[in-house]
């Protein structure tokens, strides 16, 4: 499975597009992008901390 990066999920506006966005939409955009960044950072840390194949095999043992 291929890794997801922030650039894969971010919405990039041109300066002209950004000028058309009102202040409440800019705040919402900022909040959503920060939450997305935090979520990706957590997922990245979890992948570094564990071996997903081992996790999968261990979870199967618990089900049996």
C-alpha positions as CSV (number, residue, x, y, z in Angstrom):
1,X,0.0,0.0,0.0
2,X,1.3,3.4,-0.9
3,X,1.7,6.1,1.8
4,X,-0.5,9.1,1.8
5,X,1.1,12.5,2.2
6,X,-0.3,15.9,3.2
7,X,0.0,17.0,-0.4
8,X,-2.3,14.2,-1.4
9,X,-5.2,15.5,0.7
10,X,-4.6,19.2,0.8
11,X,-6.5,21.7,-1.3
12,X,-4.3,24.3,-2.8
13,X,-5.8,27.6,-3.8
14,X,-4.3,30.1,-6.2
15,X,-4.0,33.7,-4.9
16,X,-6.9,34.7,-7.1
17,X,-9.1,31.8,-5.7
18,X,-8.0,32.5,-2.1
19,X,-9.1,36.2,-2.5
20,X,-12.6,35.0,-3.3
21,X,-12.8,32.9,-0.1
22,X,-14.5,34.7,2.8
23,X,-13.0,34.8,6.3
24,X,-15.2,32.1,7.8
25,X,-14.3,29.7,4.9
26,X,-10.6,30.5,5.5
27,X,-10.9,29.7,9.1
28,X,-12.7,26.4,8.3
29,X,-10.0,25.6,5.7
30,X,-7.3,26.2,8.3
31,X,-9.0,24.1,10.9
32,X,-9.6,21.2,8.5
33,X,-6.0,21.3,7.2
34,X,-4.6,21.3,10.7
35,X,-6.7,18.4,11.7
36,X,-5.7,16.5,8.5
37,X,-2.1,17.2,9.2
38,X,-2.4,15.9,12.8
39,X,-4.2,12.8,11.7
40,X,-1.5,12.0,9.1
41,X,1.2,12.6,11.7
42,X,-0.4,10.1,14.1
43,X,-0.8,7.5,11.4
44,X,2.8,8.0,10.4
45,X,4.0,7.5,13.9
46,X,2.0,4.4,14.4
47,X,3.4,2.9,11.2
48,X,7.0,3.7,12.4
49,X,6.3,2.2,15.8
50,X,4.9,-1.1,14.7
51,X,5.2,-3.8,12.0
52,X,1.8,-4.0,10.3
53,X,2.3,-7.6,9.3
54,X,3.0,-8.6,12.9
55,X,0.0,-6.6,14.1
56,X,-2.2,-8.4,11.5
57,X,-0.9,-11.8,12.5
58,X,-1.3,-11.0,16.2
59,X,-4.9,-9.8,15.7
60,X,-5.8,-13.0,13.9
61,X,-4.5,-15.1,16.8
62,X,-6.7,-13.2,19.2
63,X,-9.8,-14.0,17.1
64,X,-9.2,-17.7,17.1
